[in-house]
Amino acid sequence: MVTVLKLGGSVITDKNTPETVDTRALAAAADALMSVSEPLVIVHGGGSFGHVHAAEHGISTTVGTTNWDGIYAVHAAMKRLNTAVLDVLHDRSIPAVPVHPLSVAERDRDGTLSLPVSSIDRLLKEGAVPVLHGDVIAHEEHGATVLSGDEVVTHVATGLSADRIGICSTVPGVLDDEDNVIEQIYSYDDVEAYLGGSESTDVSGGMAGKVKTLLSLGAPATIFGPEQLQPFLDGEAVGTYIDGSQ
Amino acid sequence: MVTVLKLGGSVITDKNTPETVDTRALAAAADALMSVSEPLVIVHGGGSFGHVHAAEHGISTTVGTTNWDGIYAVHAAMKRLNTAVLDVLHDRSIPAVPVHPLSVAERDRDGTLSLPVSSIDRLLKEGAVPVLHGDVIAHEEHGATVLSGDEVVTHVATGLSADRIGICSTVPGVLDDEDNVIEQIYSYDDVEAYLGGSESTDVSGGMAGKVKTLLSLGAPATIFGPEQLQPFLDGEAVGTYIDGSQ
């Protein structure tokens, strides 16, 4: 059973201080991961490492740059965070291996992402835990654009036919209009009243788009807060369970 | 015209001192690269960064390990050298971008290498200079094994249909029995007398295997010493020209 786990950048970094790891939160996450014995892919966000540099160089998922010094600066910052994550995992004897999207992914003119997963699949089968991250990648006629951690999760989960997806962020799940966690979502109709119509763009911090994307995957996804990571890994029901594959 | 250039590990590092860049040699190579305006892929070897760690953990191109701490140590050392190379190139405004083989390549049970080049191709077309290196990669049923810089050159040159290949090492070319540089090689028959029969293994420091591999590519390759890098890039005839595609 292959699990793809997103560790939000806001979980493992101090978003208010440039390039600062939240060492306590990262250690807690790593402690929880020690219990995992089945195939696991980790994807972490950029937090205070990626976003500062991306903003400085005016790069987003759609707006690119051919300033390769700037691209290299964003990538190098993401690698510093990735190395911090890897080091904490290795301290706990988790067989973590870095996989950098810039090395393997690219977008065509229409923004369609190509991210071959053969190396990730092989690493998993050999017993390693690949650790990917949000990054900058080559984009046809745009130089390079940002690849978000969420996009990595979606494409890697699909490419590997993952069995479950975990999204560990600073929110405890998808919230209704009284800020209660919605336990299960099987179609967008279940949450349209809270997140906006199916045509709406991201009115609630990107949650509408996130839910739509997760509903479109072939495997169930769960959105939960950091304190729910261990129970999620143990197979317990936590946060919001999203499954559009029924 | 796409050029794939190998910078030997023995050229850019001090092979006798662990993890030591030959800063003067690296700067000279980077200075020469400033003149390049056409698509260029750089591949560097491990030198005193990769080999020490690989030997310590008992890893080679055929002998693997599932000690992921060791694999991570070898990879991290290669990345330190790669960062040193990238930094020197960026100092000279060369639009260099790192591409790490561990992220993109893997071997099957028979040792056959898979190395998708879509990301490298896109980077090239967007005007970047991808910089790859020898590395450790996942290998079916072996954990991870070493991927040599020479293997990267061969596969990337083939995958990109490169127009020319440059091998910059510490030898000035392929030598005959009087240590004179052989100027041109169009078939193995031309050098069998010096390098051994076609069935021979690497009797002269790997040169026999290297020549055979380069003859099998669809593009001409040139082997030359560091002081010939600038003339090679300028299109002059230097070292040994190897072309088996006639």
Interface residues (C-beta under 8 A of the other chain):
Chain A: T66 W68 D69 I71 Y72 H75 A76 T83 L86 H90 S93 P95 A96 V97 P98 V99 H100 P101 L102 S103 V104 A105 E106 R107 S114 P116 S118 S119 D121 R122 L123 K125 E126 G127 A128 I137 A138 H139 E140 E141 H142 G143 A144
Chain B: T66 W68 D69 I71 Y72 H75 A76 T83 L86 H90 S93 P95 A96 V97 P98 V99 H100 P101 L102 S103 V104 A105 E106 R107 S114 P116 S118 S119 D121 R122 L123 K125 E126 G127 A128 I137 A138 H139 E140 E141 H142 G143 A144
